[in-house]
Amino acid sequence: MARLFVSDVHLDAGRAAATGQFLEFLAGEARDAQALYILGDLFEAWVGDDDREPGNEQICQALRTLAARGVACFALHGNRDFLLGAGFCERSGCHLLPDPVIAQLEGERVLLTHGDALCTDDHAYQELRTIVRSRLWQRRFLALPRAHRELLADEVRAGSRRHTARSVPDIMDVNAAAVSAAFRAARVRRMIHGHTHRPGVHDTTVDGAAVQRIVLGAWYEQGSYLRLERGVYQLRELPR
């Protein structure tokens, strides 16, 4: 049985095609898998576990149905949905994992992460990430009325688009030194992440040892997932 990995689905009420395709993926390819790993940014925005946007609720129910079939479903926080909590887990049947986390995959220790912490050249983003990941900030944010949180989330997304538009593209990608440091700290030879929206398989060396970094694609224009079965990793596209 295969293990499947997705990231950066960015589900949103305005992206009906992506939502429909992901639901088809859950009801099709994923239903016979051993496990599904969602490595962050399943949702374009998640302002708290009281989020009851119909499209998001539909996804949670589909994940819960998948989990009820015996498929182990795991999720990591992304930079858009870092407020996923116990309520999301209860509704979706997913288990939240820390970011980063080392998973045992077919006898191999593999580092799983969303990937945003590796983009250390984007100093403005890293400063913002430190703030919003603090428990104090999250406690204060979640105490606001949901309507206020949704307005603030809209403003943050708009700011993110402006920041991306005026940034040098390479700044938005991972930093090579940060990647090497992550390999050393985890003592692994394989890493899987998303966030950069630049799918690919990168073979290199760290301290003379061969390592591999697999980057998952986003779902803006088409579906994208990684399949692991019998030691073989395959990046696959789902045309839309």
C-alpha positions as CSV (number, residue, x, y, z in Angstrom):
1,M,0.0,0.0,0.0
2,A,1.2,3.5,-0.9
3,R,1.9,6.5,1.2
4,L,0.8,9.8,-0.4
5,F,2.0,13.3,0.2
6,V,0.4,16.7,-0.8
7,S,1.1,20.3,0.1
8,D,-0.2,23.7,-0.8
9,V,-3.6,22.8,-1.9
10,H,-4.7,26.3,-0.9
11,L,-8.4,25.4,-0.8
12,D,-10.7,28.5,-0.9
13,A,-14.3,29.3,-1.8
14,G,-13.0,31.1,-4.9
15,R,-11.2,28.0,-6.2
16,A,-14.0,25.5,-6.9
17,A,-11.9,23.6,-9.5
18,A,-9.2,22.9,-7.0
19,T,-11.7,21.9,-4.3
20,G,-13.4,19.5,-6.7
21,Q,-10.2,18.0,-7.8
22,F,-9.0,17.4,-4.3
23,L,-12.3,15.8,-3.3
24,E,-11.9,13.5,-6.3
25,F,-8.3,12.7,-5.2
26,L,-9.5,11.8,-1.7
27,A,-12.3,9.6,-3.1
28,G,-10.0,8.0,-5.7
29,E,-6.3,7.6,-5.4
30,A,-6.2,8.2,-1.6
31,R,-8.9,5.7,-0.6
32,D,-6.6,2.7,-1.1
33,A,-3.5,4.3,0.4
34,Q,-1.9,3.3,3.7
35,A,-1.4,7.0,4.7
36,L,-1.9,10.5,3.5
37,Y,0.4,13.3,4.6
38,I,-0.7,16.9,4.1
39,L,2.4,19.0,4.5
40,G,0.8,22.4,5.2
41,D,-1.4,25.0,3.5
42,L,-4.3,22.6,2.9
43,F,-6.5,25.7,3.2
44,E,-5.8,29.2,1.8
45,A,-6.9,30.5,5.2
46,W,-7.9,29.1,8.5
47,V,-8.8,31.7,11.2
48,G,-9.6,29.2,13.9
49,D,-11.3,25.9,14.5
50,D,-14.7,27.7,14.6
51,D,-14.2,28.2,10.8
52,R,-17.4,26.8,9.3
53,E,-16.9,27.9,5.7
54,P,-19.0,25.3,3.7
55,G,-16.1,24.4,1.4
56,N,-13.7,23.8,4.3
57,E,-16.3,21.8,6.1
58,Q,-16.8,19.6,3.0
59,I,-13.1,18.9,2.9
60,C,-13.0,18.0,6.6
61,Q,-15.9,15.6,6.1
62,A,-14.1,14.0,3.1
63,L,-11.0,13.5,5.2
64,R,-13.0,12.0,8.0
65,T,-14.5,9.5,5.6
66,L,-11.1,8.6,4.3
67,A,-9.8,8.1,7.9
68,A,-12.8,6.0,8.7
69,R,-11.7,3.7,5.8
70,G,-8.5,3.0,7.7
71,V,-6.2,5.5,5.8
72,A,-4.0,7.2,8.4
73,C,-4.3,11.0,7.7
74,F,-1.6,13.4,9.0
75,A,-1.3,17.2,8.6
76,L,1.3,19.8,9.3
77,H,0.7,23.5,9.8
78,G,1.5,25.7,6.8
79,N,2.0,29.4,6.6
80,R,-1.7,29.9,5.7
81,D,-3.3,27.4,8.1
82,F,-1.1,27.5,11.2
83,L,-4.1,27.8,13.4
84,L,-5.4,24.3,12.7
85,G,-6.1,22.8,16.1
86,A,-7.9,20.0,18.0
87,G,-11.2,21.0,16.5
88,F,-9.9,20.5,13.0
89,C,-8.6,17.1,14.0
90,E,-11.9,16.1,15.5
91,R,-13.8,17.1,12.4
92,S,-11.3,15.7,9.8
93,G,-9.9,12.6,11.5
94,C,-6.4,14.0,10.8
95,H,-3.5,13.8,13.3
96,L,-1.5,17.0,13.6
97,L,2.2,16.5,13.5
98,P,4.9,19.0,14.6
99,D,6.8,20.9,11.9
100,P,9.4,19.6,11.2
101,V,8.9,15.9,12.0
102,I,10.9,12.8,11.3
103,A,8.7,10.0,9.9
104,Q,9.6,6.3,9.6
105,L,8.7,5.5,5.9
106,E,9.4,1.9,4.9
107,G,12.2,1.7,7.4
108,E,13.8,5.0,6.5
109,R,13.9,8.1,8.6
110,V,12.6,11.0,6.4
111,L,12.3,14.6,7.4
112,L,8.8,16.1,6.7
113,T,8.3,19.9,6.8
114,H,6.1,22.5,5.2
115,G,9.3,24.3,4.0
116,D,8.7,27.9,4.9
117,A,11.3,27.8,7.7
118,L,13.9,27.0,5.0
119,C,13.3,30.2,3.1
120,T,15.7,32.2,5.4
121,D,16.6,34.8,2.7
122,D,13.1,36.3,3.0
123,H,13.8,38.2,6.2
124,A,10.5,40.0,6.3
125,Y,8.5,36.8,6.1
126,Q,10.7,35.1,8.8
127,E,10.0,38.0,11.2
128,L,6.3,37.7,10.6
129,R,6.4,33.9,11.0
130,T,8.1,34.2,14.4
131,I,5.4,36.6,15.6
132,V,2.3,34.6,14.4
133,R,3.6,31.3,15.6
134,S,3.9,32.5,19.2
135,R,1.3,31.3,21.6
136,L,0.7,34.8,22.9
137,W,-0.1,36.2,19.5
138,Q,-2.3,33.2,18.6
139,R,-4.2,33.4,21.9
140,R,-5.0,37.1,21.4
141,F,-5.9,36.5,17.7
142,L,-8.3,33.7,18.5
143,A,-10.0,35.8,21.2
144,L,-11.2,38.2,18.5
145,P,-14.6,37.8,16.9
146,R,-14.5,35.5,13.9
147,A,-15.5,38.2,11.5
148,H,-12.6,40.4,12.6
149,R,-10.2,37.5,12.2
150,E,-11.5,36.9,8.7
151,L,-10.9,40.6,7.8
152,L,-7.4,40.5,9.2
153,A,-6.6,37.3,7.3
154,D,-7.8,39.0,4.1
155,E,-5.4,41.9,4.8
156,V,-2.5,39.5,5.5
157,R,-3.1,37.6,2.2
158,A,-3.2,40.9,0.3
159,G,0.0,42.0,1.9
160,S,1.6,38.6,1.1
161,R,0.7,39.1,-2.6
162,R,2.3,42.5,-2.7
163,H,5.4,41.2,-0.9
164,T,5.7,38.3,-3.4
165,A,5.2,40.6,-6.4
166,R,8.1,43.0,-5.4
167,S,10.5,40.3,-4.1
168,V,13.4,38.8,-6.1
169,P,12.1,35.2,-7.0
170,D,15.2,33.5,-5.5
171,I,14.4,35.0,-2.1
172,M,11.2,33.0,-2.0
173,D,13.0,29.7,-2.5
174,V,14.9,27.7,0.2
175,N,18.3,28.7,1.4
176,A,21.0,26.1,0.6
177,A,22.7,26.6,4.0
178,A,19.3,26.2,5.8
179,V,18.6,23.0,3.9
180,S,22.0,21.5,4.8
181,A,21.5,22.5,8.4
182,A,18.1,20.8,8.5
183,F,19.7,17.6,7.1
184,R,22.4,17.7,9.7
185,A,20.1,18.4,12.6
186,A,17.7,15.6,11.7
187,R,20.4,13.1,10.6
188,V,18.4,12.0,7.6
189,R,19.2,11.5,4.0
190,R,15.8,12.5,2.6
191,M,13.5,15.5,3.1
192,I,10.0,16.2,1.7
193,H,8.5,19.7,1.8
194,G,6.3,22.1,0.0
195,H,5.7,25.9,0.3
196,T,7.9,27.0,-2.6
197,H,5.5,25.8,-5.3
198,R,8.5,24.5,-7.3
199,P,8.0,20.7,-7.5
200,G,11.1,18.7,-8.2
201,V,13.6,16.1,-6.9
202,H,17.0,17.5,-5.9
203,D,19.9,15.2,-5.4
204,T,23.0,16.7,-3.7
205,T,25.5,16.0,-0.9
206,V,25.8,17.2,2.7
207,D,29.2,16.6,4.4
208,G,30.1,14.2,1.6
209,A,26.9,12.1,2.0
210,A,24.3,11.8,-0.7
211,V,20.9,13.4,0.2
212,Q,17.6,14.0,-1.6
213,R,15.1,16.8,-1.2
214,I,11.7,16.3,-2.8
215,V,9.6,19.4,-3.3
216,L,5.8,19.1,-3.6
217,G,3.8,21.2,-6.1
218,A,0.9,23.5,-5.5
219,W,-2.7,22.9,-6.7
220,Y,-3.4,26.3,-8.3
221,E,-3.3,25.1,-11.9
222,Q,-3.4,21.4,-11.5
223,G,-3.2,18.7,-8.8
224,S,0.2,17.5,-7.6
225,Y,1.2,14.7,-5.2
226,L,4.0,12.4,-4.2
227,R,3.5,8.6,-4.1
228,L,5.8,6.3,-2.1
229,E,5.4,2.6,-2.7
230,R,8.1,-0.2,-2.2
231,G,10.9,2.3,-1.9
232,V,10.0,4.2,-5.0
233,Y,9.1,7.9,-4.8
234,Q,7.1,9.4,-7.7
235,L,6.0,13.0,-8.2
236,R,2.7,12.9,-10.1
237,E,0.5,15.5,-11.7
238,L,-3.3,15.6,-11.9
239,P,-4.2,17.6,-15.0
240,R,-7.2,19.9,-14.6
